Amino acid sequence: MPILMDMGLTKKFQRLIAVYLICLGIWVLGATSAIAAPIQVTELRELIQTAEDQANQGQIDQMIANFREDAQITIYSLESDPLVMDRASYYRNLASVFRAYRHYRNRMVIDRIKIIDPDHALIQGTTYEQINDRDRPINGISNWQAQVSRTNGKLQFTQVDAHLARAQLTN
């Protein structure tokens, strides 16, 4: 207030300015804390549920939107070398695979969540898949680990490593 007094302002106007500055400070603190709110476990669970639902509905464009532009996806299998893909390659891979499937259902189960810092988390889980690929029924299980970050307020996958544990023809 001493600065306001030196400016030759009336006491009523000084008080009005002081209240305004206090309210502005409270608003700025509130806005800053809302922006800096840490990732919540419920948000991560919702992201995984959304990914599961989108895969089950064959919504490839929506699935890819869950990945940051610079995301890396790696699929490991004992039968082949690791398949390392960027977001665009992963899109092409999904489009090709989903065209071949007559039926696809998956269930993603979260095994562990670790929040690394307010904007980054690690999720580990298992996906159980039931696929009908060109009239060949296949059951698959893969273990995965996903790194997630909040960018511009949106949670997105930045890296996914999936280890195909078993794919078995059911005939």
SULRAKA-V291842 format. One record per pair of residues at least 24 apart in sequence whose C-alpha atoms are under 10 Angstrom apart, sorted by the first residue. I is the first residue (numbers start at 1). J is the second residue. D is the distance in Angstrom with one decimal. If there is no record, write none. Layout:
# SULRAKA-V291842
i = <I | I>
j = <J | J>
d = <D | D>
This chain:
# SULRAKA-V291842
i = <35 | 35 | 36 | 36 | 36 | 37 | 37 | 37 | 38 | 38 | 38 | 38 | 38 | 38 | 38 | 38 | 39 | 39 | 39 | 39 | 39 | 39 | 39 | 39 | 39 | 39 | 39 | 39 | 40 | 40 | 40 | 40 | 41 | 41 | 41 | 41 | 41 | 43 | 44 | 44 | 44 | 44 | 44 | 44 | 44 | 44 | 44 | 45 | 45 | 45 | 45 | 47 | 47 | 47 | 47 | 48 | 48 | 48 | 48 | 48 | 48 | 48 | 49 | 49 | 49 | 49 | 51 | 52 | 52 | 52 | 52 | 52 | 52 | 53 | 53 | 53 | 53 | 55 | 55 | 55 | 55 | 55 | 55 | 56 | 56 | 56 | 56 | 56 | 56 | 57 | 57 | 57 | 58 | 58 | 58 | 58 | 58 | 58 | 58 | 58 | 59 | 59 | 59 | 60 | 60 | 60 | 60 | 60 | 60 | 61 | 61 | 61 | 63 | 63 | 64 | 64 | 64 | 64 | 64 | 64 | 65 | 65 | 65 | 66 | 66 | 66 | 66 | 66 | 66 | 67 | 67 | 67 | 67 | 67 | 67 | 67 | 67 | 68 | 68 | 68 | 68 | 68 | 68 | 68 | 68 | 68 | 68 | 69 | 69 | 69 | 70 | 70 | 70 | 71 | 71 | 71 | 71 | 71 | 71 | 71 | 72 | 72 | 72 | 72 | 72 | 72 | 73 | 73 | 73 | 73 | 73 | 73 | 73 | 74 | 74 | 74 | 74 | 74 | 74 | 75 | 75 | 75 | 75 | 75 | 75 | 75 | 76 | 76 | 76 | 76 | 76 | 76 | 76 | 76 | 77 | 77 | 77 | 77 | 77 | 77 | 77 | 78 | 78 | 78 | 78 | 79 | 82 | 82 | 82 | 83 | 83 | 84 | 84 | 85 | 86 | 87 | 87 | 97 | 98 | 98 | 99 | 99 | 100 | 100 | 100 | 100 | 101 | 101 | 101 | 101 | 101 | 101 | 101 | 102 | 102 | 102 | 102 | 102 | 102 | 102 | 103 | 103 | 103 | 103 | 103 | 103 | 103 | 104 | 104 | 104 | 104 | 104 | 104 | 104 | 105 | 105 | 105 | 105 | 105 | 106 | 106 | 106 | 106 | 106 | 107 | 108 | 108 | 108 | 108 | 109 | 109 | 110 | 110 | 110 | 111 | 111 | 111 | 112 | 113 | 113 | 114 | 115 | 115 | 115 | 116 | 116 | 116 | 117 | 118 | 118 | 119 | 119 | 119 | 119 | 119 | 119 | 119 | 120 | 120 | 120 | 120 | 120 | 120 | 120 | 120 | 120 | 121 | 121 | 121 | 121 | 121 | 121 | 121 | 122 | 122 | 122 | 122 | 122 | 122 | 122 | 123 | 123 | 123 | 123 | 124 | 124 | 124 | 125 | 126 | 126 | 126 | 126 | 127 | 127 | 127 | 128 | 128 | 129 | 130 | 130 | 130 | 131 | 131 | 131 | 132 | 132 | 133 | 136 | 136 | 136 | 137 | 137 | 137 | 137 | 138 | 138 | 138 | 138 | 138 | 138 | 139 | 139 | 139 | 139 | 139 | 140 | 140 | 140 | 140 | 140 | 140 | 141 | 141 | 141 | 141 | 142 | 142>
j = <152 | 153 | 118 | 119 | 153 | 118 | 119 | 153 | 115 | 116 | 117 | 118 | 119 | 120 | 121 | 150 | 115 | 116 | 117 | 118 | 119 | 120 | 121 | 148 | 149 | 150 | 153 | 155 | 115 | 118 | 119 | 121 | 113 | 114 | 115 | 121 | 123 | 155 | 110 | 113 | 115 | 121 | 122 | 123 | 148 | 155 | 156 | 109 | 110 | 113 | 123 | 148 | 155 | 156 | 157 | 107 | 108 | 109 | 110 | 123 | 125 | 146 | 107 | 108 | 109 | 110 | 108 | 105 | 106 | 107 | 108 | 109 | 127 | 105 | 106 | 107 | 108 | 94 | 98 | 104 | 105 | 106 | 107 | 103 | 104 | 105 | 106 | 107 | 129 | 103 | 104 | 105 | 94 | 95 | 98 | 99 | 101 | 103 | 104 | 105 | 94 | 95 | 98 | 90 | 91 | 92 | 94 | 95 | 98 | 91 | 94 | 95 | 91 | 94 | 88 | 90 | 91 | 94 | 156 | 157 | 91 | 156 | 157 | 148 | 154 | 155 | 156 | 157 | 158 | 148 | 149 | 155 | 156 | 157 | 158 | 159 | 160 | 148 | 149 | 150 | 151 | 154 | 155 | 156 | 157 | 158 | 159 | 156 | 157 | 158 | 157 | 158 | 159 | 147 | 148 | 156 | 157 | 158 | 159 | 160 | 147 | 157 | 158 | 159 | 160 | 161 | 146 | 157 | 158 | 159 | 160 | 161 | 162 | 144 | 159 | 160 | 161 | 162 | 163 | 142 | 144 | 160 | 161 | 162 | 163 | 164 | 142 | 143 | 144 | 161 | 162 | 163 | 164 | 165 | 142 | 162 | 163 | 164 | 165 | 166 | 167 | 163 | 164 | 165 | 166 | 164 | 161 | 162 | 163 | 161 | 162 | 160 | 161 | 160 | 159 | 158 | 159 | 133 | 131 | 133 | 133 | 134 | 132 | 133 | 134 | 135 | 131 | 132 | 133 | 134 | 135 | 136 | 137 | 131 | 132 | 133 | 134 | 135 | 136 | 137 | 130 | 131 | 132 | 133 | 134 | 135 | 137 | 129 | 130 | 131 | 132 | 133 | 137 | 138 | 129 | 130 | 131 | 132 | 139 | 130 | 131 | 139 | 140 | 141 | 141 | 141 | 142 | 143 | 144 | 143 | 144 | 143 | 144 | 145 | 143 | 144 | 145 | 145 | 145 | 146 | 147 | 147 | 148 | 149 | 147 | 148 | 149 | 149 | 149 | 150 | 148 | 149 | 150 | 151 | 153 | 154 | 155 | 147 | 148 | 149 | 150 | 151 | 155 | 156 | 157 | 158 | 146 | 147 | 148 | 149 | 150 | 155 | 157 | 146 | 147 | 148 | 149 | 157 | 159 | 160 | 147 | 148 | 157 | 160 | 160 | 161 | 162 | 162 | 162 | 163 | 164 | 165 | 162 | 164 | 165 | 166 | 167 | 167 | 167 | 168 | 170 | 167 | 169 | 170 | 169 | 170 | 169 | 169 | 170 | 171 | 168 | 169 | 170 | 171 | 166 | 167 | 168 | 169 | 170 | 171 | 166 | 167 | 168 | 169 | 170 | 164 | 165 | 166 | 167 | 168 | 169 | 165 | 166 | 167 | 168 | 166 | 167>
d = <9.3 | 7.6 | 7.1 | 8.2 | 9.3 | 6.7 | 8.4 | 9.7 | 8.6 | 9.8 | 7.2 | 3.8 | 6.1 | 8.5 | 9.8 | 9.1 | 7.2 | 9.3 | 8.0 | 5.5 | 5.9 | 7.2 | 7.5 | 9.5 | 8.5 | 7.6 | 10.0 | 8.4 | 8.1 | 8.7 | 9.7 | 9.3 | 7.3 | 8.7 | 8.0 | 9.1 | 9.8 | 8.1 | 9.6 | 8.2 | 9.6 | 8.3 | 9.3 | 8.0 | 8.3 | 8.0 | 9.7 | 9.6 | 7.8 | 9.1 | 9.2 | 9.6 | 7.6 | 8.3 | 9.3 | 10.0 | 7.2 | 8.6 | 8.0 | 9.1 | 9.7 | 9.9 | 8.9 | 7.5 | 9.1 | 9.7 | 8.6 | 8.7 | 6.6 | 6.5 | 6.2 | 9.6 | 9.1 | 9.1 | 8.5 | 8.9 | 9.6 | 9.5 | 9.2 | 8.1 | 7.6 | 7.3 | 9.6 | 9.0 | 6.2 | 5.1 | 6.3 | 8.7 | 9.8 | 10.0 | 8.4 | 8.4 | 9.1 | 9.0 | 6.9 | 9.3 | 9.8 | 9.7 | 8.1 | 9.5 | 9.9 | 9.7 | 9.6 | 9.9 | 7.1 | 9.5 | 6.9 | 6.9 | 8.6 | 7.9 | 9.8 | 9.4 | 8.7 | 9.4 | 8.5 | 8.0 | 6.5 | 9.3 | 9.6 | 9.4 | 10.0 | 7.9 | 9.3 | 9.6 | 8.8 | 7.4 | 5.0 | 6.1 | 9.1 | 8.8 | 9.7 | 8.7 | 5.1 | 4.6 | 6.2 | 8.3 | 9.4 | 9.1 | 8.7 | 9.6 | 8.3 | 9.6 | 8.8 | 5.6 | 6.0 | 5.6 | 8.8 | 9.4 | 9.5 | 8.3 | 9.5 | 6.9 | 8.8 | 9.4 | 9.8 | 8.8 | 6.7 | 4.3 | 5.3 | 8.0 | 9.9 | 8.7 | 6.4 | 4.8 | 6.5 | 8.4 | 9.1 | 9.2 | 8.4 | 5.7 | 4.8 | 6.0 | 7.9 | 9.7 | 8.1 | 6.3 | 4.8 | 6.2 | 8.5 | 9.4 | 8.9 | 8.3 | 6.0 | 4.8 | 5.9 | 7.2 | 9.3 | 9.8 | 9.7 | 7.5 | 6.1 | 4.7 | 6.0 | 8.9 | 9.5 | 8.7 | 6.1 | 5.2 | 7.4 | 8.9 | 9.9 | 8.8 | 7.8 | 8.4 | 9.4 | 9.6 | 9.7 | 9.6 | 9.2 | 9.9 | 9.8 | 9.9 | 9.1 | 9.9 | 9.4 | 9.6 | 9.9 | 8.7 | 9.9 | 9.0 | 9.3 | 9.8 | 8.7 | 6.0 | 6.2 | 9.6 | 6.8 | 5.7 | 4.6 | 6.3 | 8.4 | 9.4 | 9.8 | 7.8 | 5.5 | 6.2 | 6.6 | 7.4 | 9.5 | 9.7 | 7.8 | 5.6 | 4.9 | 7.3 | 9.2 | 9.1 | 8.9 | 7.3 | 5.9 | 4.6 | 6.5 | 8.5 | 9.8 | 9.6 | 5.8 | 5.2 | 6.5 | 9.3 | 9.8 | 6.3 | 8.4 | 9.7 | 9.1 | 9.4 | 9.7 | 9.9 | 9.5 | 9.6 | 9.7 | 9.5 | 10.0 | 9.9 | 9.4 | 9.7 | 9.5 | 9.6 | 9.7 | 9.2 | 9.7 | 9.7 | 9.7 | 9.9 | 9.3 | 10.0 | 9.7 | 9.7 | 9.7 | 9.4 | 8.9 | 8.5 | 8.1 | 5.3 | 5.0 | 7.8 | 9.2 | 9.8 | 8.5 | 7.3 | 5.6 | 4.4 | 6.6 | 9.6 | 8.9 | 9.7 | 9.8 | 9.5 | 8.3 | 5.9 | 5.2 | 6.4 | 9.0 | 9.7 | 9.6 | 5.7 | 4.7 | 6.2 | 8.9 | 9.6 | 9.6 | 9.8 | 6.5 | 7.7 | 10.0 | 9.4 | 9.7 | 9.6 | 9.7 | 9.4 | 9.0 | 9.3 | 9.7 | 9.5 | 9.3 | 9.4 | 9.8 | 9.7 | 9.9 | 8.8 | 9.6 | 9.9 | 9.7 | 9.8 | 9.4 | 9.9 | 9.5 | 9.8 | 9.9 | 6.9 | 7.8 | 7.4 | 8.4 | 5.8 | 5.5 | 6.8 | 9.8 | 6.4 | 5.4 | 4.4 | 5.6 | 8.4 | 7.9 | 5.6 | 5.3 | 6.5 | 6.8 | 7.6 | 7.6 | 5.4 | 4.1 | 6.3 | 8.8 | 5.5 | 5.2 | 6.5 | 9.1 | 6.9 | 8.6>
